[in-house]
Amino acid sequence: MPMGAASPSFTLYNLWGTVTEVAPGMVKIAGISELAGVGNEIVIEKQDTTILGEVLSISGDSVTALLFSPCDAIRIGDAVQIQQEPRIEPGDHWLGQIVNYRGEVTGTQAPSAPLRATNRRLNSAPLPAHARRGIGGRLATGWMVTDTLLPICQGQRLGLFAGSGVGKSTFLGSLAAGLEADRVVIALIGERSREVNEFVRNVLPQSIMSKTVVVAATASEPPGAKKRAAYCAITAAEHFRDEGHNVLFLFDSITRFAEAHRETALLAGETPALNAFPPSTVRVISELAERAGPGLGNKGDITAIYSVLVAGSDMEEPVADMIRGILDGHIILSRQIAERQRYPAIDVLRSVSRALPHAATEEENVTIRRCRRSLALYEELEPMLRANLYEFGKDTEGDNAIALFAALDRFMGTKNPDGIDAAFRNLESILGPENSLPRRDTTSSSAS
């Protein structure tokens, strides 16, 4: 080769291998170990179908690939084409559409050509931490409780912890409509097909669809497709962020993503640990979460809310425990609160926004502390009230907490169309002066 000449690249050639082993969800391929890379796409062309997958691991004599399609048609000796790392082209043509794990618009109104699109890698690195802005100012959310006690700030990353049937999807849909954002990207990972359609058509307000992208991989799709859909969604959010938009990223759910990673990692031979989740699960979730957050310079931010399915309300189960330490706060939805029909069923005392105290003024922080103290004291006294053992008039602070509870409980289930300042004024009017004793609300027993 002449001095200074460019080195040839194997990307100029087609790379082919041969199937040597087939198992549910994966194949092994011989003849390409020296040239294939982890993350490269594979394509197996059959007479009436195209089977897709991704290189998962590489050994000296074979490559293990994860399949995104059923493996029924694959036979030993089939030719496999190895392509480069996956890339997608997110853009304005995705707005108002449902997109699959390959970045293909599945809606019927898809435009004929991409609009303001960029060609992007799916597995890009998070922005450098030292160059990022800090978390921005508070965002109006449309709910009294998250405009005051649990503020959500621009560029913040929160976890929404909930069991099944406690109003998680409805609350996410209301946040999509209420939170201030230029673009909304929603990842629906591992949901039933019916739930995807119901969320898009009924839960998600149609007024925001013109600025919204929905990326979906349903429960019936292979684990690799679910992981790919998650990366497709965060890549779309990064595209809009780099266009200068402030993005709201709603991810439902990180638990299904972790379960998909567990399945793929075990197929690759990784050692299972707690609840069979391999050690790499923390790293994979962290990498996904770190791609959201504040941006650089004059770029936008990605404000992210990740839902976590908590089985049996066990906040110590592996995925919940992992993500709680990664994010900038967590909101817990309580089944007990939902059962008495207060929505959103947020358990304020067990929820935390790490944007506080900096996200609120000194006076607002005093109001927040007073409210939390009153709620905590009521929770402590509630068993005595139920047993008719509490004696009024002997503890002024306890009497105060009992008198306030019904109004505070209603406050936390009330929408707020008037902004953050109005929400704090409302809360302060409920609490009253610091040392006053409000008249006892006779509806408190039914609210509890």
C-alpha positions as CSV (number, residue, x, y, z in Angstrom):
1,M,0.0,0.0,0.0
2,P,1.5,3.4,-0.9
3,M,2.5,5.6,2.0
4,G,-0.4,7.8,3.2
5,A,-3.0,5.8,1.4
6,A,-6.3,5.3,3.2
7,S,-6.7,1.9,4.9
8,P,-9.4,-0.2,3.2
9,S,-12.5,-1.0,5.3
10,F,-14.5,-4.2,5.4
11,T,-17.6,-2.0,5.2
12,L,-17.1,-1.9,1.5
13,Y,-17.8,-5.7,1.3
14,N,-20.6,-8.0,2.2
15,L,-19.8,-10.2,5.2
16,W,-21.4,-13.6,5.3
17,G,-21.4,-16.4,7.8
18,T,-23.1,-19.8,8.3
19,V,-25.7,-20.9,10.9
20,T,-24.2,-23.7,13.0
21,E,-26.7,-23.8,15.9
22,V,-30.3,-22.7,16.5
23,A,-32.0,-22.2,19.9
24,P,-35.1,-20.3,20.9
25,G,-34.3,-16.6,20.5
26,M,-30.7,-17.1,19.2
27,V,-28.4,-18.6,16.6
28,K,-24.7,-19.3,16.4
29,I,-22.8,-18.3,13.3
30,A,-19.4,-19.6,12.0
31,G,-16.9,-18.0,9.7
32,I,-17.1,-14.3,10.8
33,S,-15.5,-14.2,14.3
34,E,-12.5,-12.1,13.2
35,L,-14.6,-9.4,11.5
36,A,-18.0,-9.1,13.3
37,G,-18.5,-6.7,16.2
38,V,-20.9,-6.8,19.2
39,G,-24.1,-4.9,18.1
40,N,-23.7,-5.6,14.4
41,E,-27.0,-6.5,12.8
42,I,-27.7,-9.9,11.1
43,V,-30.1,-10.7,8.3
44,I,-31.2,-14.2,7.2
45,E,-33.2,-14.2,4.0
46,K,-35.6,-17.1,3.6
47,Q,-38.0,-17.8,0.8
48,D,-41.0,-16.0,2.4
49,T,-39.5,-14.1,5.3
50,T,-36.6,-12.0,6.5
51,I,-35.2,-12.9,9.9
52,L,-33.4,-10.1,11.8
53,G,-31.1,-10.1,14.8
54,E,-28.1,-8.6,16.5
55,V,-24.6,-9.9,17.4
56,L,-24.6,-10.6,21.2
57,S,-21.2,-12.2,21.8
58,I,-18.1,-13.3,19.9
59,S,-15.8,-16.3,20.6
60,G,-12.9,-17.7,18.6
61,D,-14.9,-20.0,16.4
62,S,-18.5,-18.6,16.4
63,V,-20.7,-15.6,16.9
64,T,-23.8,-15.7,19.1
65,A,-26.7,-13.6,17.7
66,L,-29.9,-12.6,19.4
67,L,-33.0,-12.8,17.1
68,F,-35.7,-10.2,16.7
69,S,-37.8,-12.6,14.7
70,P,-39.1,-16.1,15.2
71,C,-36.5,-18.8,14.6
72,D,-38.8,-21.5,13.2
73,A,-37.7,-21.1,9.6
74,I,-33.9,-21.1,10.3
75,R,-31.9,-24.2,9.3
76,I,-28.3,-25.3,9.9
77,G,-26.2,-24.1,7.0
78,D,-28.3,-21.0,6.2
79,A,-26.3,-18.0,5.0
80,V,-26.2,-15.0,7.3
81,Q,-25.4,-11.5,6.3
82,I,-23.6,-9.3,8.9
83,Q,-24.3,-5.6,8.6
84,Q,-23.0,-2.6,10.5
85,E,-24.1,-1.4,13.8
86,P,-27.8,-0.3,13.9
87,R,-28.7,3.3,13.0
88,I,-32.0,5.1,12.8
89,E,-33.2,8.4,11.3
90,P,-35.4,10.2,13.8
91,G,-37.0,13.4,12.8
92,D,-40.1,15.5,12.6
93,H,-41.7,12.9,10.4
94,W,-42.0,10.7,13.5
95,L,-44.2,13.2,15.3
96,G,-47.7,12.0,15.9
97,Q,-46.7,8.4,14.9
98,I,-46.1,5.0,16.5
99,V,-42.6,3.7,15.7
100,N,-41.3,0.2,16.0
101,Y,-37.9,-1.1,17.3
102,R,-36.3,-0.7,13.9
103,G,-37.2,3.0,13.7
104,E,-39.9,2.3,11.2
105,V,-43.1,4.4,11.3
106,T,-46.0,2.1,11.6
107,G,-48.8,4.7,11.4
108,T,-51.0,5.0,8.3
109,Q,-50.2,8.7,7.8
110,A,-46.4,8.3,7.5
111,P,-44.8,10.9,5.2
112,S,-43.0,9.7,2.1
113,A,-39.6,11.2,3.1
114,P,-37.9,12.0,6.5
115,L,-38.3,15.5,7.7
116,R,-35.4,17.3,9.6
117,A,-34.0,13.8,10.3
118,T,-30.5,12.8,11.4
119,N,-28.8,9.5,11.0
120,R,-27.8,8.4,14.5
121,R,-26.3,5.4,16.3
122,L,-28.6,3.6,18.7
123,N,-25.9,2.9,21.3
124,S,-24.3,6.4,21.7
125,A,-22.6,7.4,24.9
126,P,-24.1,9.8,27.4
127,L,-23.1,13.5,27.3
128,P,-19.9,14.2,29.3
129,A,-20.9,14.9,32.9
130,H,-18.5,17.9,33.4
131,A,-19.9,19.8,30.4
132,R,-23.6,19.4,31.2
133,R,-25.7,22.2,32.7
134,G,-27.3,21.7,36.1
135,I,-30.9,20.7,36.6
136,G,-33.1,23.6,35.5
137,G,-36.1,25.3,37.0
138,R,-39.4,23.8,38.2
139,L,-41.9,22.7,35.6
140,A,-45.7,23.1,36.0
141,T,-47.2,19.6,35.9
142,G,-50.9,20.2,36.2
143,W,-51.2,18.6,39.6
144,M,-51.1,20.3,43.0
145,V,-48.9,17.6,44.6
146,T,-46.1,17.7,42.0
147,D,-46.2,21.5,41.7
148,T,-45.5,21.8,45.4
149,L,-44.4,18.8,47.5
150,L,-42.7,16.8,44.8
151,P,-41.4,19.2,42.2
152,I,-40.2,18.1,38.8
153,C,-37.5,20.2,37.3
154,Q,-36.2,20.6,33.7
155,G,-33.6,17.9,33.0
156,Q,-34.5,15.9,36.1
157,R,-34.9,12.1,36.0
158,L,-37.6,10.5,38.2
159,G,-38.8,7.0,38.8
160,L,-42.5,6.3,39.1
161,F,-42.9,3.2,41.3
162,A,-46.3,1.4,41.1
163,G,-47.9,-2.0,41.2
164,S,-50.5,-3.0,38.6
165,G,-53.8,-1.3,38.6
166,V,-53.0,1.8,40.7
167,G,-53.3,4.4,37.9
168,K,-49.8,4.5,36.6
169,S,-50.7,4.8,32.9
170,T,-53.3,7.5,33.5
171,F,-50.9,9.5,35.6
172,L,-48.2,9.3,32.9
173,G,-50.7,10.4,30.3
174,S,-51.7,13.4,32.5
175,L,-48.0,14.3,32.9
176,A,-47.5,14.2,29.2
177,A,-50.2,16.8,28.8
178,G,-49.3,18.9,31.9
179,L,-45.6,19.1,31.9
180,E,-44.0,21.9,29.8
181,A,-42.1,20.4,26.9
182,D,-41.5,21.1,23.2
183,R,-41.4,17.4,22.3
184,V,-42.7,14.3,24.0
185,V,-41.1,10.9,23.4
186,I,-42.9,7.9,25.0
187,A,-41.4,4.4,25.1
188,L,-43.9,1.6,25.7
189,I,-41.8,-1.5,26.4
190,G,-43.3,-4.9,27.0
191,E,-47.0,-3.7,27.1
192,R,-49.8,-5.7,25.7
193,S,-50.9,-4.7,22.2
194,R,-54.3,-3.7,23.5
195,E,-52.7,-1.4,26.1
196,V,-50.5,0.3,23.5
197,N,-53.6,1.2,21.5
198,E,-55.6,2.2,24.5
199,F,-52.8,4.4,25.8
200,V,-52.4,6.2,22.5
201,R,-56.1,6.6,21.7
202,N,-57.7,7.1,25.1
203,V,-55.1,7.9,27.8
204,L,-52.8,10.2,25.9
205,P,-54.5,13.6,25.2
206,Q,-54.9,14.0,21.5
207,S,-54.0,17.7,21.8
208,I,-50.3,16.8,22.3
209,M,-50.0,14.1,19.6
210,S,-48.6,16.7,17.1
211,K,-45.5,17.0,19.3
212,T,-45.3,13.3,20.4
213,V,-43.5,10.2,19.3
214,V,-44.5,6.8,20.6
215,V,-42.0,3.9,20.3
216,A,-43.5,0.6,21.1
217,A,-42.4,-3.0,21.5
218,T,-45.2,-5.2,22.7
219,A,-45.1,-8.1,25.2
220,S,-45.1,-10.7,22.4
221,E,-42.0,-9.4,20.8
222,P,-38.6,-11.0,21.5
223,P,-36.4,-9.5,24.3
224,G,-34.0,-8.1,21.8
225,A,-36.7,-6.1,20.1
226,K,-37.8,-4.7,23.5
227,K,-34.2,-3.6,24.2
228,R,-33.8,-2.1,20.7
229,A,-37.1,-0.2,21.1
230,A,-35.8,1.4,24.3
231,Y,-32.6,2.6,22.6
232,C,-34.6,3.8,19.6
233,A,-36.8,5.9,22.0
234,I,-33.9,7.5,23.9
235,T,-32.1,8.1,20.5
236,A,-35.2,10.0,19.3
237,A,-35.2,12.1,22.5
238,E,-31.5,12.9,21.9
239,H,-32.2,14.0,18.4
240,F,-34.9,16.5,19.5
241,R,-32.7,17.7,22.4
242,D,-29.8,18.4,19.9
243,E,-32.3,20.3,17.8
244,G,-32.7,22.7,20.7
245,H,-36.0,21.3,22.0
246,N,-36.8,20.6,25.7
247,V,-37.9,17.0,25.7
248,L,-40.2,15.0,28.0
249,F,-39.2,11.3,28.0
250,L,-41.7,8.9,29.4
251,F,-40.5,5.3,29.7
252,D,-43.0,2.5,30.6
253,S,-41.5,0.4,32.0
254,I,-37.9,0.1,33.0
255,T,-38.8,-3.2,34.7
256,R,-39.7,-4.8,31.3
257,F,-36.5,-3.4,29.9
258,A,-34.5,-5.0,32.7
259,E,-36.3,-8.3,32.2
260,A,-35.5,-8.3,28.5
261,H,-31.8,-7.6,29.3
262,R,-31.9,-10.5,31.8
263,E,-33.1,-12.8,29.1
264,T,-30.6,-11.7,26.5
265,A,-27.7,-11.7,29.0
266,L,-28.4,-15.2,30.2
267,L,-28.5,-16.4,26.5
268,A,-25.1,-14.9,26.1
269,G,-23.8,-16.9,29.1
270,E,-23.7,-14.3,31.8
271,T,-23.9,-15.5,35.3
272,P,-27.3,-14.9,37.0
273,A,-27.4,-13.2,40.4
274,L,-30.3,-11.9,42.5
275,N,-33.6,-12.9,41.0
276,A,-31.5,-14.2,38.1
277,F,-30.7,-10.6,37.0
278,P,-27.0,-10.6,35.9
279,P,-24.5,-8.2,37.3
280,S,-24.5,-6.1,34.1
281,T,-28.2,-5.1,34.7
282,V,-27.1,-2.1,36.9
283,R,-24.7,-0.9,34.2
284,V,-27.2,-1.2,31.4
285,I,-30.0,0.6,33.3
286,S,-27.5,3.3,34.3
287,E,-26.3,3.9,30.7
288,L,-29.9,4.3,29.6
289,A,-30.8,6.7,32.4
290,E,-27.6,8.8,31.9
291,R,-28.5,9.5,28.3
292,A,-31.4,11.6,29.7
293,G,-30.9,14.8,31.8
294,P,-29.5,18.3,31.2
295,G,-28.0,19.1,27.8
296,L,-25.0,21.1,26.6
297,G,-24.7,24.8,25.7
298,N,-27.7,26.0,23.8
299,K,-29.1,22.5,23.3
300,G,-32.3,21.3,25.0
301,D,-32.8,19.1,28.0
302,I,-34.4,15.6,28.4
303,T,-36.7,15.4,31.5
304,A,-37.3,11.7,32.0
305,I,-39.8,9.7,34.0
306,Y,-39.2,6.0,34.2
307,S,-42.0,3.8,35.5
308,V,-41.1,0.8,37.7
309,L,-43.4,-2.1,38.2
310,V,-43.2,-3.0,41.9
311,A,-44.5,-6.5,42.6
312,G,-46.3,-6.7,45.9
313,S,-45.3,-3.1,46.8
314,D,-41.8,-4.4,47.6
315,M,-39.5,-1.4,47.1
316,E,-36.5,-3.6,47.8
317,E,-37.0,-5.9,44.9
318,P,-33.9,-5.9,42.5
319,V,-35.0,-3.5,39.7
320,A,-36.7,-1.0,42.1
321,D,-33.6,-1.0,44.3
322,M,-31.2,-0.5,41.4
323,I,-33.0,2.4,39.8
324,R,-33.9,4.2,43.0
325,G,-30.2,5.0,43.5
326,I,-29.6,6.0,39.9
327,L,-32.3,8.7,39.5
328,D,-33.0,12.1,40.9
329,G,-36.0,11.1,42.9
330,H,-38.9,8.7,43.0
331,I,-42.7,9.0,43.2
332,I,-44.4,6.0,44.8
333,L,-48.1,5.1,43.9
334,S,-49.8,3.3,46.8
335,R,-52.4,0.6,46.3
336,Q,-53.9,1.5,49.7
337,I,-54.5,5.1,48.6
338,A,-55.8,4.0,45.2
339,E,-58.3,1.6,47.0
340,R,-59.9,4.6,48.6
341,Q,-60.2,6.3,45.2
342,R,-57.8,9.2,45.6
343,Y,-55.9,9.7,42.3
344,P,-53.0,10.1,41.6
345,A,-52.4,7.6,44.5
346,I,-49.1,9.2,45.4
347,D,-47.6,8.3,48.8
348,V,-46.0,11.6,49.6
349,L,-44.2,10.5,52.7
350,R,-42.3,7.7,50.8
351,S,-41.7,9.8,47.7
352,V,-38.7,12.1,47.2
353,S,-37.7,14.7,44.7
354,R,-34.0,15.3,45.0
355,A,-34.5,18.7,43.3
356,L,-35.4,19.9,46.8
357,P,-34.6,22.1,48.7
358,H,-32.9,24.0,45.8
359,A,-36.0,23.9,43.6
360,A,-38.1,25.9,46.1
361,T,-37.7,29.2,47.9
362,E,-37.0,29.3,51.7
363,E,-40.7,30.1,52.4
364,E,-41.9,27.3,50.1
365,N,-39.5,24.8,51.8
366,V,-41.0,25.8,55.2
367,T,-44.5,25.1,53.7
368,I,-43.4,21.8,52.4
369,R,-41.8,20.7,55.7
370,R,-45.0,21.7,57.6
371,C,-47.1,19.7,55.3
372,R,-44.9,16.6,55.5
373,R,-44.7,16.9,59.2
374,S,-48.5,17.1,59.5
375,L,-49.0,14.0,57.2
376,A,-46.4,12.0,59.1
377,L,-48.0,12.8,62.4
378,Y,-51.4,11.8,61.1
379,E,-50.0,8.5,59.9
380,E,-48.6,7.9,63.3
381,L,-51.9,8.7,65.0
382,E,-54.2,6.9,62.5
383,P,-54.2,3.5,64.3
384,M,-55.3,5.2,67.5
385,L,-58.1,7.0,65.7
386,R,-59.3,3.8,64.1
387,A,-59.3,2.1,67.6
388,N,-61.1,5.1,69.1
389,L,-58.2,5.6,71.6
390,Y,-57.1,9.1,70.7
391,E,-58.2,11.8,73.1
392,F,-58.6,15.3,71.5
393,G,-57.4,18.3,73.5
394,K,-54.3,16.7,75.0
395,D,-51.9,17.2,72.0
396,T,-52.3,20.4,70.1
397,E,-50.0,19.3,67.2
398,G,-51.8,15.9,66.9
399,D,-55.2,17.6,66.9
400,N,-53.9,19.9,64.2
401,A,-52.7,17.1,62.0
402,I,-56.0,15.2,62.3
403,A,-57.9,18.4,61.5
404,L,-55.8,19.1,58.4
405,F,-55.6,15.6,56.9
406,A,-58.8,15.5,54.8
407,A,-58.1,18.9,53.2
408,L,-54.4,17.9,52.5
409,D,-55.5,14.6,51.1
410,R,-58.0,16.3,48.7
411,F,-55.2,18.8,47.8
412,M,-52.9,15.9,46.6
413,G,-55.6,14.6,44.3
414,T,-56.5,17.9,42.8
415,K,-55.5,19.2,39.3
416,N,-53.8,22.6,39.1
417,P,-54.4,24.6,36.0
418,D,-53.1,27.9,37.5
419,G,-49.4,27.3,37.9
420,I,-46.9,26.7,40.7
421,D,-47.4,29.9,42.7
422,A,-51.2,29.3,42.8
423,A,-50.6,25.7,44.1
424,F,-48.4,27.0,47.0
425,R,-51.0,29.6,47.9
426,N,-53.6,26.9,48.0
427,L,-51.4,24.7,50.2
428,E,-50.6,27.6,52.6
429,S,-54.3,28.5,52.9
430,I,-54.9,24.9,54.0
431,L,-52.1,24.8,56.5
432,G,-53.0,28.2,57.9
433,P,-50.7,30.2,60.3
434,E,-47.9,28.2,61.9
435,N,-49.4,28.0,65.4
436,S,-53.1,28.1,64.6
437,L,-55.5,25.1,65.2
438,P,-58.0,24.7,62.3
439,R,-61.5,23.5,62.9
440,R,-61.6,19.7,62.6
441,D,-62.8,18.4,59.3
442,T,-65.5,15.9,59.9
443,T,-64.7,14.1,56.6
444,S,-61.3,13.1,57.8
445,S,-62.4,9.7,59.1
446,S,-63.9,8.7,55.7
447,A,-60.8,10.0,53.8
448,S,-58.5,7.9,55.9
